[in-house]
Amino acid sequence: MSEAAAVRSDPSPSWQPAAVARAIALLLPAALLIGAFGSQYLGGFHPCEMCWWQRYAHMVAFALALVAFTTSVQSSRSRAFTLLAAFAIAVSGAIGVYHAGVEAKIFEGFTQCTALPRAASTAELLKQITQAPLVRCDEVQFRFLGISMAGWNAILSLGGAASILLLTLRARRA
C-alpha cells in the first residue's frame, strides 16, 4: 500500500499533468501548422481566408506555449501561458467549426472577396490578381474519412484545448 501511495504522490516530472498539458499546448499547434503548411506547399492545397485565421490562432498558441517552457512546470507563469495557449487553440477550433459549417452550407460564408492584395504598383497588383489562385471558403478541397481539413482542425483543436484545461485543473488539485 505504501509503495502505491508513493508512486501516486511523487510522479515522474515528465508525466505530471501540468507537464503533459504544457507539452500538448506546444505540440498540437506545431503539428497542425506543419500539416497545414505541408498540405499547402507539398499537397498544392491553397488556404482560404478562414484557413489563415485558424493558422494565426495556432501560431499564437505555439508562441504562448514556448513562453510556458521558460519556467518550471509547476510555476503559475507556466500554468498561465499554458492556459492562454489552450485558449488560442480553442479559438482556432471554434473558427474551424464555423469554417466546416460554411463548407457544409450550414452557415453563410463571406459574400465579398477577402483577399488583401499587397503591391507597390498597379501593374504588380494586376499581376497578383491574375496569378492568384481562387480559393473559396465554402468549398472543401480535401476530405479525410469524410471530414474536411477545417473539420479536423475543429475536432483536434477543441479536443486538445479541453485536454489541456482538464490536465491543468487536475495538476492544481494534486
OpenMM code with the backbone's topology and positions (N, CA, C; nanometers):
from openmm import Vec3, app, unit

residues = "MET SER GLU ALA ALA ALA VAL ARG SER ASP PRO SER PRO SER TRP GLN PRO ALA ALA VAL ALA ARG ALA ILE ALA LEU LEU LEU PRO ALA ALA LEU LEU ILE GLY ALA PHE GLY SER GLN TYR LEU GLY GLY PHE HIS PRO CYS GLU MET CYS TRP TRP GLN ARG TYR ALA HIS MET VAL ALA PHE ALA LEU ALA LEU VAL ALA PHE THR THR SER VAL GLN SER SER ARG SER ARG ALA PHE THR LEU LEU ALA ALA PHE ALA ILE ALA VAL SER GLY ALA ILE GLY VAL TYR HIS ALA GLY VAL GLU ALA LYS ILE PHE GLU GLY PHE THR GLN CYS THR ALA LEU PRO ARG ALA ALA SER THR ALA GLU LEU LEU LYS GLN ILE THR GLN ALA PRO LEU VAL ARG CYS ASP GLU VAL GLN PHE ARG PHE LEU GLY ILE SER MET ALA GLY TRP ASN ALA ILE LEU SER LEU GLY GLY ALA ALA SER ILE LEU LEU LEU THR LEU ARG ALA ARG ARG ALA".split()
positions = [
    Vec3(0.0821, -0.1191, 0.0000),
    Vec3(0.0000, 0.0000, 0.0000),
    Vec3(0.0863, 0.1252, 0.0000),
    Vec3(0.1908, 0.1280, 0.0855),
    Vec3(0.2746, 0.2474, 0.0934),
    Vec3(0.3514, 0.2695, -0.0361),
    Vec3(0.3881, 0.1626, -0.1039),
    Vec3(0.4577, 0.1751, -0.2310),
    Vec3(0.3676, 0.2377, -0.3379),
    Vec3(0.2414, 0.1947, -0.3420),
    Vec3(0.1462, 0.2513, -0.4379),
    Vec3(0.1189, 0.3976, -0.4066),
    Vec3(0.1106, 0.4324, -0.2799),
    Vec3(0.0882, 0.5718, -0.2405),
    Vec3(0.2078, 0.6572, -0.2789),
    Vec3(0.3272, 0.6018, -0.2659),
    Vec3(0.4474, 0.6771, -0.3021),
    Vec3(0.4508, 0.7046, -0.4515),
    Vec3(0.4064, 0.6087, -0.5314),
    Vec3(0.4047, 0.6273, -0.6760),
    Vec3(0.3068, 0.7386, -0.7128),
    Vec3(0.1893, 0.7412, -0.6478),
    Vec3(0.0894, 0.8434, -0.6782),
    Vec3(0.1312, 0.9813, -0.6303),
    Vec3(0.1994, 0.9894, -0.5174),
    Vec3(0.2330, 1.1204, -0.4618),
    Vec3(0.3582, 1.1813, -0.5251),
    Vec3(0.4425, 1.0999, -0.5858),
    Vec3(0.5654, 1.1522, -0.6442),
    Vec3(0.5796, 1.1034, -0.7888),
    Vec3(0.4923, 1.1512, -0.8787),
    Vec3(0.5039, 1.1060, -1.0176),
    Vec3(0.6285, 1.1650, -1.0828),
    Vec3(0.6724, 1.0969, -1.1847),
    Vec3(0.7861, 1.1465, -1.2614),
    Vec3(0.7525, 1.2845, -1.3166),
    Vec3(0.8472, 1.3799, -1.3148),
    Vec3(0.8181, 1.5150, -1.3642),
    Vec3(0.7684, 1.5176, -1.5080),
    Vec3(0.8117, 1.4240, -1.5907),
    Vec3(0.7696, 1.4248, -1.7300),
    Vec3(0.6251, 1.3791, -1.7472),
    Vec3(0.5678, 1.3105, -1.6453),
    Vec3(0.4304, 1.2622, -1.6560),
    Vec3(0.3349, 1.3357, -1.5637),
    Vec3(0.3758, 1.4442, -1.5051),
    Vec3(0.2848, 1.5243, -1.4241),
    Vec3(0.1788, 1.5836, -1.5171),
    Vec3(0.0557, 1.5971, -1.4697),
    Vec3(-0.0490, 1.6533, -1.5554),
    Vec3(-0.0120, 1.7899, -1.6142),
    Vec3(0.0520, 1.8743, -1.5364),
    Vec3(0.0901, 2.0070, -1.5866),
    Vec3(0.1931, 1.9958, -1.6984),
    Vec3(0.2850, 1.9005, -1.6860),
    Vec3(0.3872, 1.8820, -1.7889),
    Vec3(0.3252, 1.8282, -1.9174),
    Vec3(0.2300, 1.7365, -1.9035),
    Vec3(0.1625, 1.6818, -2.0208),
    Vec3(0.0797, 1.7917, -2.0881),
    Vec3(0.0089, 1.8721, -2.0077),
    Vec3(-0.0714, 1.9820, -2.0634),
    Vec3(0.0168, 2.0787, -2.1403),
    Vec3(0.1307, 2.1124, -2.0829),
    Vec3(0.2233, 2.2060, -2.1477),
    Vec3(0.2782, 2.1474, -2.2773),
    Vec3(0.3072, 2.0182, -2.2777),
    Vec3(0.3578, 1.9532, -2.3985),
    Vec3(0.2516, 1.9517, -2.5086),
    Vec3(0.1272, 1.9220, -2.4705),
    Vec3(0.0186, 1.9240, -2.5691),
    Vec3(0.0024, 2.0643, -2.6258),
    Vec3(0.0104, 2.1661, -2.5371),
    Vec3(-0.0066, 2.3053, -2.5805),
    Vec3(0.1003, 2.3464, -2.6817),
    Vec3(0.2162, 2.2840, -2.6772),
    Vec3(0.3223, 2.3143, -2.7733),
    Vec3(0.3125, 2.2265, -2.8981),
    Vec3(0.2925, 2.0975, -2.8772),
    Vec3(0.2997, 2.0025, -2.9887),
    Vec3(0.1757, 2.0031, -3.0780),
    Vec3(0.0572, 2.0258, -3.0208),
    Vec3(-0.0636, 2.0236, -3.1028),
    Vec3(-0.0638, 2.1349, -3.2077),
    Vec3(-0.0439, 2.2623, -3.1696),
    Vec3(-0.0417, 2.3638, -3.2753),
    Vec3(0.0744, 2.3444, -3.3726),
    Vec3(0.1880, 2.2959, -3.3214),
    Vec3(0.3012, 2.2713, -3.4114),
    Vec3(0.2639, 2.1662, -3.5157),
    Vec3(0.2030, 2.0568, -3.4721),
    Vec3(0.1645, 1.9504, -3.5649),
    Vec3(0.0586, 1.9985, -3.6642),
    Vec3(-0.0398, 2.0738, -3.6159),
    Vec3(-0.1438, 2.1221, -3.7066),
    Vec3(-0.0899, 2.2243, -3.8054),
    Vec3(0.0041, 2.3075, -3.7624),
    Vec3(0.0660, 2.4027, -3.8558),
    Vec3(0.1520, 2.3309, -3.9592),
    Vec3(0.2253, 2.2304, -3.9157),
    Vec3(0.3052, 2.1520, -4.0100),
    Vec3(0.2123, 2.0857, -4.1124),
    Vec3(0.1022, 2.0312, -4.0659),
    Vec3(0.0054, 1.9702, -4.1571),
    Vec3(-0.0548, 2.0712, -4.2541),
    Vec3(-0.0872, 2.1912, -4.2016),
    Vec3(-0.1473, 2.2941, -4.2870),
    Vec3(-0.0490, 2.3431, -4.3928),
    Vec3(0.0721, 2.3758, -4.3492),
    Vec3(0.1707, 2.4240, -4.4466),
    Vec3(0.2173, 2.3117, -4.5391),
    Vec3(0.2226, 2.1899, -4.4877),
    Vec3(0.2572, 2.0761, -4.5726),
    Vec3(0.1535, 2.0536, -4.6809),
    Vec3(0.0248, 2.0640, -4.6430),
    Vec3(-0.0796, 2.0459, -4.7439),
    Vec3(-0.0755, 2.1580, -4.8470),
    Vec3(-0.0283, 2.2752, -4.8053),
    Vec3(-0.0185, 2.3871, -4.8995),
    Vec3(0.1010, 2.3703, -4.9929),
    Vec3(0.2190, 2.3508, -4.9358),
    Vec3(0.3407, 2.3514, -5.0165),
    Vec3(0.3743, 2.2161, -5.0787),
    Vec3(0.3315, 2.1075, -5.0160),
    Vec3(0.3588, 1.9759, -5.0725),
    Vec3(0.2368, 1.9174, -5.1436),
    Vec3(0.1180, 1.9498, -5.0926),
    Vec3(-0.0040, 1.8939, -5.1499),
    Vec3(-0.0734, 1.9826, -5.2510),
    Vec3(-0.0328, 2.1095, -5.2568),
    Vec3(-0.0924, 2.2006, -5.3538),
    Vec3(-0.2294, 2.2537, -5.3160),
    Vec3(-0.2685, 2.2416, -5.1882),
    Vec3(-0.3973, 2.2942, -5.1435),
    Vec3(-0.3771, 2.4359, -5.0922),
    Vec3(-0.4342, 2.5331, -5.1616),
    Vec3(-0.4175, 2.6726, -5.1225),
    Vec3(-0.5183, 2.7087, -5.0145),
    Vec3(-0.4753, 2.7792, -4.9095),
    Vec3(-0.5664, 2.8123, -4.7999),
    Vec3(-0.6588, 2.9297, -4.8355),
    Vec3(-0.7799, 2.9236, -4.7837),
    Vec3(-0.8720, 3.0365, -4.7968),
    Vec3(-0.8489, 3.1295, -4.6769),
    Vec3(-0.9243, 3.2355, -4.6697),
    Vec3(-0.9070, 3.3328, -4.5614),
    Vec3(-0.9322, 3.2704, -4.4241),
    Vec3(-1.0360, 3.1895, -4.4107),
    Vec3(-1.0647, 3.1270, -4.2809),
    Vec3(-0.9579, 3.0251, -4.2422),
    Vec3(-0.8965, 2.9619, -4.3410),
    Vec3(-0.7838, 2.8724, -4.3126),
    Vec3(-0.6710, 2.9508, -4.2461),
    Vec3(-0.6451, 3.0707, -4.2996),
    Vec3(-0.5402, 3.1549, -4.2418),
    Vec3(-0.5742, 3.1954, -4.0997),
    Vec3(-0.7006, 3.2277, -4.0739),
    Vec3(-0.7398, 3.2657, -3.9374),
    Vec3(-0.7103, 3.1525, -3.8398),
    Vec3(-0.7379, 3.0283, -3.8816),
    Vec3(-0.7095, 2.9129, -3.7963),
    Vec3(-0.5588, 2.8994, -3.7736),
    Vec3(-0.4824, 2.9242, -3.8766),
    Vec3(-0.3365, 2.9168, -3.8635),
    Vec3(-0.2840, 3.0246, -3.7696),
    Vec3(-0.3364, 3.1463, -3.7816),
    Vec3(-0.2896, 3.2550, -3.6944),
    Vec3(-0.3110, 3.2204, -3.5476),
    Vec3(-0.4267, 3.1636, -3.5153),
    Vec3(-0.4536, 3.1251, -3.3764),
    Vec3(-0.3545, 3.0191, -3.3294),
    Vec3(-0.3203, 2.9249, -3.4171),
    Vec3(-0.2221, 2.8223, -3.3796),
    Vec3(-0.0815, 2.8820, -3.3653),
    Vec3(-0.0485, 2.9801, -3.4467),
    Vec3(0.0818, 3.0463, -3.4320),
    Vec3(0.0914, 3.1152, -3.2961),
    Vec3(-0.0156, 3.1822, -3.2558),
    Vec3(-0.0195, 3.2472, -3.1241),
    Vec3(-0.0085, 3.1419, -3.0144),
    Vec3(-0.0826, 3.0331, -3.0275),
    Vec3(-0.0783, 2.9257, -2.9285),
    Vec3(0.0621, 2.8687, -2.9151),
    Vec3(0.1278, 2.8469, -3.0269),
    Vec3(0.2641, 2.7929, -3.0247),
    Vec3(0.3588, 2.8874, -2.9513),
    Vec3(0.3489, 3.0175, -2.9807),
    Vec3(0.4351, 3.1159, -2.9139),
    Vec3(0.4073, 3.1193, -2.7640),
    Vec3(0.2804, 3.1156, -2.7249),
    Vec3(0.2464, 3.1167, -2.5823),
    Vec3(0.2980, 2.9910, -2.5129),
    Vec3(0.2869, 2.8771, -2.5793),
    Vec3(0.3372, 2.7523, -2.5212),
    Vec3(0.4886, 2.7553, -2.5065),
    Vec3(0.5564, 2.8167, -2.6028),
    Vec3(0.7022, 2.8310, -2.5890),
    Vec3(0.7375, 2.9113, -2.4653),
    Vec3(0.6642, 3.0185, -2.4399),
    Vec3(0.6892, 3.1002, -2.3203),
    Vec3(0.6630, 3.0179, -2.1942),
    Vec3(0.5628, 2.9300, -2.1976),
    Vec3(0.5336, 2.8447, -2.0823),
    Vec3(0.6523, 2.7556, -2.0473),
    Vec3(0.7346, 2.7226, -2.1453),
    Vec3(0.8515, 2.6372, -2.1213),
    Vec3(0.9705, 2.7142, -2.0644),
    Vec3(0.9593, 2.8449, -2.0449),
    Vec3(1.0716, 2.9234, -1.9926),
    Vec3(1.0815, 2.9173, -1.8404),
    Vec3(0.9819, 2.8610, -1.7742),
    Vec3(0.9857, 2.8482, -1.6279),
    Vec3(0.9517, 2.7055, -1.5882),
    Vec3(0.9591, 2.6789, -1.4611),
    Vec3(0.9288, 2.5458, -1.4093),
    Vec3(0.7841, 2.5096, -1.4386),
    Vec3(0.7593, 2.3822, -1.4590),
    Vec3(0.6272, 2.3349, -1.4967),
    Vec3(0.5228, 2.3657, -1.3891),
    Vec3(0.5636, 2.3753, -1.2638),
    Vec3(0.4690, 2.3999, -1.1548),
    Vec3(0.4458, 2.5482, -1.1266),
    Vec3(0.5159, 2.6361, -1.1967),
    Vec3(0.5023, 2.7791, -1.1686),
    Vec3(0.3683, 2.8324, -1.2193),
    Vec3(0.3221, 2.9384, -1.1565),
    Vec3(0.1961, 2.9996, -1.2000),
    Vec3(0.2120, 3.0621, -1.3390),
    Vec3(0.3316, 3.1082, -1.3709),
    Vec3(0.3566, 3.1657, -1.5038),
    Vec3(0.3423, 3.0592, -1.6126),
    Vec3(0.4005, 2.9425, -1.5888),
    Vec3(0.3893, 2.8337, -1.6858),
    Vec3(0.2437, 2.7921, -1.7020),
    Vec3(0.1726, 2.7801, -1.5901),
    Vec3(0.0318, 2.7425, -1.5947),
    Vec3(-0.0503, 2.8463, -1.6718),
    Vec3(-0.0239, 2.9759, -1.6456),
    Vec3(-0.0986, 3.0826, -1.7136),
    Vec3(-0.0744, 3.0804, -1.8644),
    Vec3(0.0509, 3.0653, -1.9062),
    Vec3(0.0797, 3.0635, -2.0500),
    Vec3(0.0282, 2.9363, -2.1169),
    Vec3(0.0275, 2.8262, -2.0433),
    Vec3(-0.0300, 2.7024, -2.0975),
    Vec3(-0.1798, 2.7195, -2.1188),
    Vec3(-0.2485, 2.7819, -2.0230),
    Vec3(-0.3922, 2.8055, -2.0370),
    Vec3(-0.4217, 2.9067, -2.1478),
    Vec3(-0.3368, 3.0084, -2.1621),
    Vec3(-0.3549, 3.1031, -2.2729),
    Vec3(-0.3357, 3.0330, -2.4074),
    Vec3(-0.2384, 2.9431, -2.4142),
    Vec3(-0.2187, 2.8654, -2.5373),
    Vec3(-0.3419, 2.7787, -2.5645),
    Vec3(-0.3974, 2.7185, -2.4590),
    Vec3(-0.5188, 2.6379, -2.4758),
    Vec3(-0.6334, 2.7237, -2.5284),
    Vec3(-0.6438, 2.8467, -2.4795),
    Vec3(-0.7485, 2.9372, -2.5279),
    Vec3(-0.7288, 2.9666, -2.6765),
    Vec3(-0.6055, 2.9942, -2.7181),
    Vec3(-0.5780, 3.0210, -2.8598),
    Vec3(-0.6085, 2.8981, -2.9455),
    Vec3(-0.5766, 2.7802, -2.8950),
    Vec3(-0.6078, 2.6563, -2.9668),
    Vec3(-0.7591, 2.6414, -2.9801),
    Vec3(-0.8318, 2.6729, -2.8723),
    Vec3(-0.9784, 2.6652, -2.8764),
    Vec3(-1.0362, 2.7659, -2.9751),
    Vec3(-0.9756, 2.8838, -2.9838),
    Vec3(-1.0206, 2.9833, -3.0817),
    Vec3(-1.0054, 2.9280, -3.2226),
    Vec3(-0.8927, 2.8654, -3.2510),
    Vec3(-0.8735, 2.8042, -3.3822),
    Vec3(-0.9779, 2.6960, -3.4062),
    Vec3(-1.0071, 2.6183, -3.3038),
    Vec3(-1.1099, 2.5152, -3.3158),
    Vec3(-1.2476, 2.5736, -3.3428),
    Vec3(-1.2791, 2.6843, -3.2752),
    Vec3(-1.4091, 2.7492, -3.2972),
    Vec3(-1.4186, 2.8033, -3.4402),
    Vec3(-1.3099, 2.8610, -3.4890),
    Vec3(-1.3084, 2.9067, -3.6285),
    Vec3(-1.3248, 2.7868, -3.7215),
    Vec3(-1.2614, 2.6752, -3.6851),
    Vec3(-1.2750, 2.5526, -3.7635),
    Vec3(-1.4186, 2.5023, -3.7675),
    Vec3(-1.4912, 2.5136, -3.6555),
    Vec3(-1.6325, 2.4744, -3.6527),
    Vec3(-1.7117, 2.5617, -3.7493),
    Vec3(-1.6884, 2.6928, -3.7413),
    Vec3(-1.7589, 2.7847, -3.8311),
    Vec3(-1.7234, 2.7551, -3.9771),
    Vec3(-1.5940, 2.7343, -4.0035),
    Vec3(-1.5484, 2.7074, -4.1401),
    Vec3(-1.6101, 2.5779, -4.1925),
    Vec3(-1.6110, 2.4738, -4.1107),
    Vec3(-1.6730, 2.3476, -4.1531),
    Vec3(-1.8226, 2.3671, -4.1766),
    Vec3(-1.8855, 2.4527, -4.0963),
    Vec3(-2.0265, 2.4839, -4.1169),
    Vec3(-2.0512, 2.5581, -4.2466),
    Vec3(-1.9593, 2.6465, -4.2829),
    Vec3(-1.9698, 2.7172, -4.4110),
    Vec3(-1.9530, 2.6172, -4.5248),
    Vec3(-1.8576, 2.5261, -4.5111),
    Vec3(-1.8366, 2.4241, -4.6144),
    Vec3(-1.9592, 2.3346, -4.6307),
    Vec3(-2.0285, 2.3062, -4.5201),
    Vec3(-2.1467, 2.2200, -4.5239),
    Vec3(-2.2743, 2.2988, -4.5547),
    Vec3(-2.2578, 2.4286, -4.5801),
    Vec3(-2.3711, 2.5176, -4.6123),
    Vec3(-2.4669, 2.5346, -4.4937),
    Vec3(-2.4180, 2.5139, -4.3722),
    Vec3(-2.4971, 2.5373, -4.2513),
    Vec3(-2.4970, 2.6867, -4.2197),
    Vec3(-2.3817, 2.7489, -4.2352),
    Vec3(-2.3660, 2.8925, -4.2133),
    Vec3(-2.3375, 2.9593, -4.3465),
    Vec3(-2.3724, 3.0865, -4.3560),
    Vec3(-2.3391, 3.1628, -4.4760),
    Vec3(-2.1966, 3.2146, -4.4613),
    Vec3(-2.1200, 3.1963, -4.5632),
    Vec3(-1.9830, 3.2456, -4.5614),
    Vec3(-1.9749, 3.3892, -4.6075),
    Vec3(-1.8605, 3.4273, -4.6529),
    Vec3(-1.8383, 3.5638, -4.6999),
    Vec3(-1.9040, 3.5850, -4.8350),
    Vec3(-1.9555, 3.7033, -4.8547),
    Vec3(-2.0173, 3.7356, -4.9831),
    Vec3(-1.9296, 3.8292, -5.0644),
    Vec3(-1.8162, 3.8644, -5.0116),
    Vec3(-1.7240, 3.9511, -5.0846),
    Vec3(-1.5842, 3.8874, -5.0831),
    Vec3(-1.4985, 3.9433, -5.1637),
    Vec3(-1.3612, 3.8941, -5.1712),
    Vec3(-1.2908, 3.9257, -5.0401),
    Vec3(-1.2148, 3.8304, -4.9874),
    Vec3(-1.1459, 3.8522, -4.8608),
    Vec3(-0.9952, 3.8631, -4.8779),
    Vec3(-0.9451, 3.8525, -4.9995),
    Vec3(-0.8010, 3.8601, -5.0235),
    Vec3(-0.7538, 4.0045, -5.0123),
    Vec3(-0.6382, 4.0213, -4.9537),
    Vec3(-0.5784, 4.1537, -4.9397),
    Vec3(-0.4553, 4.1633, -5.0287),
    Vec3(-0.4668, 4.2271, -5.1447),
    Vec3(-0.3503, 4.2387, -5.2321),
    Vec3(-0.2482, 4.3357, -5.1732),
    Vec3(-0.1219, 4.3048, -5.1942),
    Vec3(-0.0128, 4.3910, -5.1481),
    Vec3(0.0786, 4.4144, -5.2682),
    Vec3(0.0751, 4.5358, -5.3195),
    Vec3(0.1538, 4.5650, -5.4385),
    Vec3(0.2035, 4.7086, -5.4326),
    Vec3(0.3184, 4.7300, -5.4936),
    Vec3(0.3775, 4.8634, -5.4974),
    Vec3(0.3269, 4.9449, -5.6163),
    Vec3(0.2791, 4.8756, -5.7195),
    Vec3(0.2321, 4.9468, -5.8390),
    Vec3(0.1048, 4.8815, -5.8915),
    Vec3(0.0386, 4.9497, -5.9810),
    Vec3(-0.0827, 4.8970, -6.0421),
    Vec3(-0.0518, 4.7728, -6.1250),
    Vec3(0.0596, 4.7755, -6.1970),
    Vec3(0.0979, 4.6605, -6.2794),
    Vec3(0.1244, 4.5382, -6.1918),
    Vec3(0.1917, 4.5597, -6.0790),
    Vec3(0.2203, 4.4496, -5.9876),
    Vec3(0.0899, 4.3965, -5.9265),
    Vec3(-0.0028, 4.4857, -5.8946),
    Vec3(-0.1320, 4.4466, -5.8410),
    Vec3(-0.2089, 4.3622, -5.9427),
    Vec3(-0.2110, 4.4040, -6.0664),
    Vec3(-0.2797, 4.3295, -6.1717),
    Vec3(-0.2179, 4.1909, -6.1887),
    Vec3(-0.0866, 4.1835, -6.1826),
    Vec3(-0.0180, 4.0547, -6.1948),
    Vec3(-0.0569, 3.9625, -6.0789),
    Vec3(-0.0616, 4.0177, -5.9555),
    Vec3(-0.1009, 3.9372, -5.8400),
    Vec3(-0.2431, 3.8851, -5.8539),
    Vec3(-0.3330, 3.9715, -5.8998),
    Vec3(-0.4734, 3.9334, -5.9124),
    Vec3(-0.4909, 3.8233, -6.0167),
    Vec3(-0.4248, 3.8361, -6.1290),
    Vec3(-0.4424, 3.7376, -6.2369),
    Vec3(-0.3731, 3.6052, -6.2078),
    Vec3(-0.2711, 3.6048, -6.1229),
    Vec3(-0.1985, 3.4822, -6.0932),
    Vec3(-0.2405, 3.4177, -5.9614),
    Vec3(-0.3236, 3.4850, -5.8832),
    Vec3(-0.3644, 3.4307, -5.7539),
    Vec3(-0.4648, 3.3171, -5.7733),
    Vec3(-0.4479, 3.2084, -5.6968),
    Vec3(-0.5460, 3.1004, -5.7067),
    Vec3(-0.6777, 3.1444, -5.6409),
    Vec3(-0.7887, 3.1082, -5.7010),
    Vec3(-0.9192, 3.1405, -5.6446),
    Vec3(-0.9562, 3.0308, -5.5458),
    Vec3(-0.9606, 3.0661, -5.4176),
    Vec3(-0.9905, 2.9692, -5.3134),
    Vec3(-1.1131, 3.0179, -5.2379),
    Vec3(-1.2168, 2.9391, -5.2429),
    Vec3(-1.3413, 2.9751, -5.1748),
    Vec3(-1.3472, 2.9054, -5.0393),
    Vec3(-1.3993, 2.9767, -4.9405),
    Vec3(-1.4116, 2.9214, -4.8059),
    Vec3(-1.5233, 2.8175, -4.7959),
    Vec3(-1.6157, 2.8186, -4.8905),
    Vec3(-1.7301, 2.7272, -4.8822),
    Vec3(-1.7123, 2.6003, -4.9652),
    Vec3(-1.5943, 2.5788, -5.0192),
    Vec3(-1.5677, 2.4578, -5.0964),
    Vec3(-1.4573, 2.3768, -5.0298),
    Vec3(-1.4836, 2.2491, -5.0107),
    Vec3(-1.3865, 2.1596, -4.9480),
    Vec3(-1.2842, 2.1185, -5.0529),
    Vec3(-1.1568, 2.1370, -5.0219),
    Vec3(-1.0510, 2.0961, -5.1148),
    Vec3(-1.0102, 1.9507, -5.0946),
    Vec3(-1.0224, 1.9037, -4.9699),
    Vec3(-0.9759, 1.7689, -4.9384),
    Vec3(-1.0524, 1.7171, -4.8170),
    Vec3(-1.0911, 1.5910, -4.8226),
    Vec3(-1.1562, 1.5253, -4.7088),
    Vec3(-1.0756, 1.4015, -4.6711),
    Vec3(-1.0691, 1.3777, -4.5411),
    Vec3(-1.0098, 1.2554, -4.4897),
    Vec3(-1.1139, 1.1910, -4.3992),
    Vec3(-1.1521, 1.0683, -4.4293),
    Vec3(-1.2578, 0.9978, -4.3577),
    Vec3(-1.3884, 1.0773, -4.3593),
    Vec3(-1.4117, 1.1485, -4.4682),
    Vec3(-1.5347, 1.2240, -4.4853),
    Vec3(-1.5384, 1.3577, -4.4141),
    Vec3(-1.4280, 1.3977, -4.3528),
    Vec3(-1.4220, 1.5233, -4.2770),
    Vec3(-1.3216, 1.6154, -4.3435),
    Vec3(-1.3591, 1.7421, -4.3600),
    Vec3(-1.2695, 1.8397, -4.4232),
    Vec3(-1.1548, 1.8751, -4.3298),
    Vec3(-1.0562, 1.9435, -4.3858),
    Vec3(-0.9425, 1.9876, -4.3036),
    Vec3(-0.9890, 2.0822, -4.1933),
    Vec3(-1.0855, 2.1688, -4.2223),
    Vec3(-1.1396, 2.2584, -4.1196),
    Vec3(-1.2090, 2.1778, -4.0102),
    Vec3(-1.2789, 2.0732, -4.0497),
    Vec3(-1.3446, 1.9867, -3.9518),
    Vec3(-1.2447, 1.9158, -3.8625),
    Vec3(-1.1372, 1.8654, -3.9227),
    Vec3(-1.0330, 1.8004, -3.8430),
    Vec3(-0.9669, 1.9000, -3.7485),
    Vec3(-0.9439, 2.0226, -3.7963),
    Vec3(-0.8866, 2.1231, -3.7081),
    Vec3(-0.9797, 2.1479, -3.5900),
    Vec3(-1.1090, 2.1567, -3.6152),
    Vec3(-1.2054, 2.1792, -3.5080),
    Vec3(-1.2015, 2.0652, -3.4061),
    Vec3(-1.2042, 1.9420, -3.4545),
    Vec3(-1.2038, 1.8252, -3.3649),
    Vec3(-1.0757, 1.8209, -3.2820),
    Vec3(-0.9614, 1.8297, -3.3489),
    Vec3(-0.8334, 1.8179, -3.2790),
    Vec3(-0.8071, 1.9375, -3.1872),
    Vec3(-0.8419, 2.0573, -3.2335),
    Vec3(-0.8146, 2.1765, -3.1528),
    Vec3(-0.9038, 2.1825, -3.0291),
    Vec3(-1.0334, 2.1600, -3.0464),
    Vec3(-1.1226, 2.1662, -2.9307),
    Vec3(-1.0956, 2.0504, -2.8344),
    Vec3(-1.0670, 1.9337, -2.8890),
    Vec3(-1.0303, 1.8214, -2.8025),
    Vec3(-0.8998, 1.8463, -2.7284),
    Vec3(-0.8023, 1.9020, -2.7993),
    Vec3(-0.6740, 1.9328, -2.7354),
    Vec3(-0.6868, 2.0417, -2.6303),
    Vec3(-0.7633, 2.1459, -2.6599),
    Vec3(-0.7818, 2.2552, -2.5631),
    Vec3(-0.8523, 2.2028, -2.4380),
    Vec3(-0.9530, 2.1177, -2.4559),
    Vec3(-1.0226, 2.0592, -2.3416),
    Vec3(-0.9277, 1.9721, -2.2591),
    Vec3(-0.8435, 1.8948, -2.3263),
    Vec3(-0.7463, 1.8106, -2.2559),
    Vec3(-0.6481, 1.8948, -2.1755),
    Vec3(-0.6001, 2.0016, -2.2347),
    Vec3(-0.5068, 2.0901, -2.1642),
    Vec3(-0.5739, 2.1489, -2.0412),
    Vec3(-0.6963, 2.1953, -2.0563),
    Vec3(-0.7692, 2.2530, -1.9433),
    Vec3(-0.7884, 2.1498, -1.8328),
    Vec3(-0.8334, 2.0306, -1.8679),
    Vec3(-0.8555, 1.9266, -1.7672),
    Vec3(-0.7261, 1.8862, -1.6977),
    Vec3(-0.6195, 1.8714, -1.7739),
    Vec3(-0.4908, 1.8355, -1.7135),
    Vec3(-0.4389, 1.9464, -1.6221),
    Vec3(-0.4581, 2.0705, -1.6628),
    Vec3(-0.4131, 2.1827, -1.5804),
    Vec3(-0.4935, 2.1895, -1.4509),
    Vec3(-0.6237, 2.1693, -1.4592),
    Vec3(-0.7063, 2.1686, -1.3378),
    Vec3(-0.6706, 2.0519, -1.2471),
    Vec3(-0.6426, 1.9370, -1.3066),
    Vec3(-0.6009, 1.8206, -1.2293),
    Vec3(-0.4678, 1.8474, -1.1587),
    Vec3(-0.3777, 1.9157, -1.2266),
    Vec3(-0.2476, 1.9458, -1.1670),
    Vec3(-0.2623, 2.0417, -1.0490),
    Vec3(-0.3569, 2.1325, -1.0555),
    Vec3(-0.3773, 2.2279, -0.9445),
    Vec3(-0.4296, 2.1571, -0.8215),
    Vec3(-0.5116, 2.0511, -0.8410),
    Vec3(-0.5661, 1.9767, -0.7260),
    Vec3(-0.4631, 1.8829, -0.6648),
    Vec3(-0.3660, 1.8443, -0.7434),
    Vec3(-0.2666, 1.7468, -0.6931),
    Vec3(-0.1671, 1.8106, -0.5990),
] * unit.nanometer
topology = app.Topology()
chain = topology.addChain("A")
for resn in residues:
    res = topology.addResidue(resn, chain)
    for name in ("N", "CA", "C"):
        topology.addAtom(name, app.Element.getBySymbol(name[0]), res)
